[in-house]
Amino acid sequence: MSKTQINIDIVSDVVCPWCVIGYGRLKTVLANFDTKFDVNIVWHPFELNPSMPKEGENLRQHLSKKYGTTIEGSIRARAMLTEEGKKVGFTFNYFDEMKMLNTHQCHQLLHWAKESDLQNQLAEALFEHFFGNRGTFTEPELIHIVEKVGLNSLQAQSVLANNSYSEEVKLIEEHWHQRGIHGVPLFIFNGEQALSGAQEIATFERVLNQYLNRDY
């Protein structure tokens, strides 16, 4: 029996915890549909903090300034995110000195990796590096991640040194802004149906079943 082809575009930032959780829920569902779908996932850039300096900013201070989050609220949110992460097999390893970081270089690498079959692995590795391994996005760290997923480190060094995809990344982000997208994650199925936010597993199941039941 042939599989149904489905393309899933994910608009995301690598420092977005709900992107991790939403993607984790989607992966859980896709694993259950493994024999039914041939899935192609493409990641698209969305910088939550494009003006963030390279040295970053303490995450709690950043959230306090941006959203008015209190210390107590931050503690509750981190506990809740950690619990939701466990449900999809992801470990959030929050710590007091954690920083919000600039992700432009990450998105350049993800855009470059789109031409390979390893973009998905790179996205997962960046999530794990930041949220699970208490990592930052210095060039040596990014090159190490690139090597770990099997991409060409010399090409990646060139991308970072020359900002090879900087303008393309900005244009793509502007495209999403013009379409009224102001938050992530966003999941788009076959270019026609979009789900915003970290949807529940049942919602992803419903959408995928719609594609299975279509009479093409």
C-alpha positions in Angstrom: 0.0 0.0 0.0 1.5 3.4 -1.0 1.9 6.1 1.5 0.2 9.5 1.3 2.7 12.3 0.7 2.4 15.2 3.1 4.5 18.4 3.4 4.7 20.1 6.7 6.2 23.6 7.0 7.2 24.6 10.6 7.8 28.3 11.4 9.8 28.3 14.5 12.6 29.8 16.6 15.2 27.6 18.3 14.8 29.4 21.7 11.0 28.9 21.7 10.0 26.3 24.3 6.5 25.9 22.8 8.1 25.2 19.5 9.9 22.2 21.1 6.7 21.0 22.7 4.6 21.5 19.6 7.1 19.7 17.4 7.4 16.9 20.0 3.6 16.3 19.9 3.7 16.4 16.1 6.5 13.8 16.1 4.5 11.6 18.5 1.6 11.6 16.1 3.7 11.1 13.0 5.3 8.0 14.6 1.8 6.5 15.0 1.1 7.3 11.3 4.5 6.0 10.1 3.1 3.4 7.8 0.6 5.8 6.2 2.5 9.0 5.4 5.6 9.9 3.5 6.4 13.1 5.4 8.6 16.0 4.3 9.3 18.6 7.0 10.8 22.0 6.2 11.8 24.5 8.9 11.4 28.3 8.4 13.0 31.1 10.3 11.2 33.3 12.8 13.4 35.4 15.2 11.5 36.2 18.4 14.2 38.7 19.3 16.0 39.9 16.2 17.6 42.8 18.0 19.0 40.7 20.8 22.8 41.4 21.2 25.2 38.5 20.7 26.0 38.3 24.4 22.3 37.8 25.1 20.3 38.8 28.1 19.3 37.0 31.3 16.2 35.0 30.4 14.1 36.0 33.4 15.0 39.7 33.1 14.2 39.5 29.4 10.8 37.9 30.0 10.1 40.4 32.8 10.8 43.4 30.5 8.9 41.9 27.5 5.9 40.3 29.1 6.0 41.5 32.8 6.7 37.9 34.0 7.4 37.7 37.7 10.0 35.4 39.4 7.1 33.3 40.7 5.5 33.2 37.3 8.8 32.2 35.7 9.3 29.3 38.3 5.8 28.0 37.6 6.2 28.3 33.8 9.5 26.5 33.8 8.1 23.7 35.9 5.1 23.4 33.6 7.2 23.4 30.4 9.6 20.8 31.9 6.6 18.6 32.6 5.2 19.0 29.1 8.6 18.3 27.6 8.8 15.0 29.5 5.6 13.9 27.9 7.2 14.1 24.5 10.6 12.8 25.5 12.4 16.2 25.7 14.4 17.4 28.7 14.3 21.1 29.6 17.2 21.9 31.8 16.5 25.4 32.9 18.9 27.3 35.2 19.0 30.7 36.9 21.7 32.2 34.7 20.1 31.0 31.4 20.1 33.7 28.7 17.8 34.6 25.8 20.1 34.6 22.8 20.2 36.0 19.3 19.3 33.2 16.9 20.1 34.7 13.5 23.2 32.5 12.9 21.1 29.4 13.8 18.6 30.3 11.2 21.2 30.9 8.6 22.5 27.4 9.2 19.0 25.9 9.1 18.3 27.6 5.8 21.6 26.3 4.4 20.8 22.8 5.7 17.4 22.8 3.9 19.2 21.6 0.7 20.4 18.5 2.6 18.3 15.8 4.2 19.6 16.8 7.6 17.7 20.0 8.3 15.3 18.3 10.7 18.2 16.7 12.7 19.9 20.2 12.9 16.7 21.8 14.2 16.4 19.1 16.9 20.1 19.4 17.8 19.8 23.2 18.2 16.7 22.7 20.5 18.6 20.2 22.6 21.7 22.3 22.8 20.0 25.4 24.1 17.3 23.9 26.3 18.8 20.6 27.3 22.6 21.1 27.4 22.7 24.7 28.7 24.4 25.8 25.5 24.9 29.1 23.7 25.3 29.9 20.0 28.9 30.8 19.7 30.5 29.9 16.4 32.5 26.9 17.8 29.4 25.5 19.5 27.4 25.9 16.2 30.1 24.2 14.2 30.2 21.3 16.7 26.4 20.9 16.4 26.8 20.9 12.6 29.4 18.2 12.7 27.4 16.1 15.2 24.4 15.9 12.8 26.7 15.0 9.8 26.7 18.3 7.9 29.9 19.8 6.4 31.7 21.9 9.0 33.8 23.9 6.5 30.7 24.9 4.5 29.0 25.9 7.8 32.0 28.0 8.8 31.8 29.8 5.4 28.1 30.4 5.9 28.7 32.0 9.3 31.8 33.9 8.3 30.2 35.4 5.2 26.6 35.7 6.5 25.7 33.9 3.3 22.0 33.5 4.0 21.4 36.6 6.2 19.3 38.5 3.7 17.4 35.4 2.7 16.5 34.7 6.3 15.3 38.3 6.8 13.2 38.2 3.7 11.5 34.9 4.8 10.8 36.4 8.2 9.3 39.5 6.6 7.1 37.2 4.5 5.7 35.7 7.7 5.2 39.1 9.3 3.3 40.3 6.3 1.1 37.3 6.5 0.2 38.4 10.0 2.3 35.8 11.8 3.6 37.3 15.1 4.2 34.2 17.2 5.5 30.6 16.8 5.2 27.7 16.4 3.2 27.6 13.2 2.5 24.3 11.4 1.4 24.4 7.8 0.1 21.2 6.1 0.5 20.9 2.4 0.6 24.7 2.1 -3.1 24.9 2.8 -4.0 24.3 6.5 -2.2 26.0 9.3 -2.2 25.3 13.0 -0.8 28.0 15.3 0.7 27.2 18.6 1.7 24.0 20.4 -1.4 22.1 19.5 -2.6 19.0 21.4 -1.8 15.6 20.0 -5.5 15.0 19.3 -5.5 18.1 17.0 -2.6 16.9 15.0 -4.3 13.5 14.7 -7.5 15.1 13.4 -5.6 17.0 10.7 -3.6 14.1 9.5 -6.7 11.9 9.4 -8.3 14.5 7.2 -5.5 14.0 4.6 -5.8 10.2 4.9 -9.5 10.3 4.2 -9.3 12.5 1.2 -10.4 11.2 -2.2 -7.7 12.6 -4.5 
